[in-house]
Amino acid sequence: QDPNARNCHGYRKFVRRSVLEAPTNGYLVDDTIVIRYEIELVVTSGGALNRITKSNPHSIDVTSFPTLGDQMRTLLTDDADTTDCVFEVEGERFEAHSLVMSARSSTFRAMLRTGAEMREGSDGVMCLRDIRAPVFRHLLYFIYTDSLPD
């Protein structure tokens, strides 16, 4: 063992890799290990080491904060002034963000790439003929939120 490791919090509680990978222990299932953890904050104040206990928790309720999906949904529905490309489907216009569309779809990335031979990259308007407007609305929602609309 590392002689300096005695100063590392939790080092002695680590599980050896061989224990995690042993098929008889049941930790590794279908090449996946699920790890559940609890974080304890240790702070130094006034020269004394104060450990936060469950009877005196200093915690932040992270469930009250918006998720990335929530923020992306807001970006799609409420931030039309920040869009920079338009999809035209069955006469209906859907405004979007080229960065999001390019990151989520290699097809849209090719269409939006400036300097590409596709005209969509230069004028920012994509006319899609092989999809219905309600289906594209759901697709757009999924691209932004990674979920289907209710």
C-alpha positions as CSV (number, residue, x, y, z in Angstrom):
1,Q,0.0,0.0,0.0
2,D,1.0,3.6,-0.6
3,P,2.4,5.0,2.7
4,N,0.9,8.4,1.9
5,A,-2.5,6.9,1.3
6,R,-3.4,6.9,5.0
7,N,-4.1,10.7,4.6
8,C,-6.6,10.1,1.9
9,H,-10.2,10.0,3.1
10,G,-11.9,6.8,2.2
11,Y,-8.9,5.1,0.7
12,R,-9.1,2.1,2.9
13,K,-12.8,1.6,1.9
14,F,-11.9,1.2,-1.8
15,V,-12.8,-2.1,-3.3
16,R,-10.2,-4.0,-5.2
17,R,-10.8,-4.3,-9.0
18,S,-10.4,-8.1,-8.8
19,V,-13.3,-8.2,-6.3
20,L,-15.5,-6.1,-8.6
21,E,-14.7,-8.1,-11.7
22,A,-15.1,-11.6,-10.1
23,P,-18.1,-13.2,-11.6
24,T,-19.0,-15.0,-8.4
25,N,-19.5,-11.7,-6.5
26,G,-22.3,-10.5,-8.8
27,Y,-21.1,-6.9,-9.1
28,L,-20.4,-7.1,-12.8
29,V,-23.5,-8.0,-14.8
30,D,-23.4,-7.7,-18.7
31,D,-20.1,-5.8,-18.5
32,T,-21.8,-3.1,-16.3
33,I,-21.1,-2.1,-12.8
34,V,-23.7,0.1,-11.0
35,I,-22.2,2.3,-8.3
36,R,-24.3,4.0,-5.7
37,Y,-22.5,6.5,-3.6
38,E,-23.0,9.0,-0.8
39,I,-20.9,12.1,-0.6
40,E,-19.9,13.4,2.8
41,L,-18.4,16.9,3.1
42,V,-15.5,17.3,5.4
43,V,-14.6,20.9,6.2
44,T,-11.9,22.5,8.3
45,S,-12.9,25.5,10.4
46,G,-11.0,27.2,13.2
47,G,-8.4,24.5,13.2
48,A,-10.9,21.8,14.1
49,L,-12.1,19.1,11.7
50,N,-15.9,19.3,11.6
51,R,-17.7,16.4,9.9
52,I,-21.2,17.1,8.7
53,T,-23.6,14.5,10.2
54,K,-27.0,13.4,9.2
55,S,-28.4,15.1,12.3
56,N,-27.0,18.4,11.0
57,P,-27.0,18.2,7.2
58,H,-25.9,21.1,5.1
59,S,-27.4,20.1,1.8
60,I,-28.8,21.4,-1.4
61,D,-32.0,20.0,-2.8
62,V,-30.8,19.4,-6.4
63,T,-34.3,18.1,-7.4
64,S,-35.4,21.8,-7.3
65,F,-32.9,22.8,-10.0
66,P,-33.9,22.4,-13.7
67,T,-32.3,19.5,-15.6
68,L,-30.5,19.8,-18.8
69,G,-33.6,18.4,-20.5
70,D,-35.7,21.1,-18.9
71,Q,-33.3,23.8,-20.1
72,M,-33.1,22.4,-23.6
73,R,-37.0,22.2,-23.8
74,T,-37.0,25.9,-22.8
75,L,-34.5,26.6,-25.5
76,L,-36.7,25.0,-28.1
77,T,-40.0,26.5,-26.9
78,D,-39.2,29.9,-25.4
79,D,-36.0,31.1,-27.0
80,A,-37.0,31.7,-30.6
81,D,-34.9,34.8,-30.8
82,T,-31.7,32.7,-30.5
83,T,-32.5,30.3,-33.4
84,D,-30.4,30.4,-36.5
85,C,-32.0,27.9,-38.9
86,V,-35.4,27.0,-40.1
87,F,-37.0,23.7,-41.1
88,E,-39.9,23.9,-43.5
89,V,-42.2,20.9,-43.4
90,E,-45.6,20.8,-45.2
91,G,-45.6,24.6,-45.3
92,E,-45.0,24.8,-41.5
93,R,-41.8,26.5,-40.3
94,F,-39.8,25.1,-37.3
95,E,-37.1,27.3,-35.9
96,A,-34.1,25.6,-34.4
97,H,-30.5,26.0,-33.3
98,S,-28.0,24.7,-35.8
99,L,-25.5,23.8,-33.1
100,V,-28.0,21.5,-31.3
101,M,-29.2,20.0,-34.6
102,S,-25.6,19.4,-35.8
103,A,-24.6,17.9,-32.4
104,R,-27.5,15.4,-32.4
105,S,-27.7,14.4,-36.0
106,S,-25.0,13.7,-38.6
107,T,-27.6,14.2,-41.3
108,F,-28.5,17.7,-40.1
109,R,-24.8,18.4,-39.5
110,A,-24.1,17.7,-43.2
111,M,-27.1,19.9,-44.2
112,L,-26.1,22.8,-42.0
113,R,-22.3,22.7,-42.6
114,T,-21.3,26.0,-44.2
115,G,-19.2,25.6,-47.3
116,A,-20.9,22.3,-48.0
117,E,-22.4,21.7,-51.4
118,M,-25.9,21.5,-49.9
119,R,-27.6,24.9,-50.1
120,E,-29.1,24.5,-46.7
121,G,-25.7,25.3,-45.1
122,S,-25.6,28.7,-46.7
123,D,-29.2,29.9,-46.4
124,G,-30.2,28.2,-43.2
125,V,-33.6,27.0,-44.5
126,M,-34.1,23.2,-44.9
127,C,-37.2,22.1,-46.8
128,L,-38.0,18.6,-45.7
129,R,-40.3,16.6,-48.0
130,D,-40.1,13.1,-46.6
131,I,-41.7,13.7,-43.2
132,R,-45.1,15.0,-41.9
133,A,-45.1,18.2,-39.8
134,P,-46.5,16.5,-36.6
135,V,-43.8,13.8,-36.8
136,F,-41.1,16.4,-37.3
137,R,-42.4,18.3,-34.3
138,H,-42.0,15.2,-32.2
139,L,-38.6,14.5,-33.7
140,L,-37.4,18.1,-32.9
141,Y,-38.7,17.7,-29.4
142,F,-36.7,14.5,-29.0
143,I,-33.6,16.0,-30.5
144,Y,-33.6,18.7,-27.9
145,T,-34.9,16.9,-24.8
146,D,-34.0,13.2,-25.4
147,S,-37.6,12.4,-24.5
148,L,-40.9,12.2,-26.2
149,P,-43.6,14.8,-25.6
150,D,-46.5,14.0,-23.3
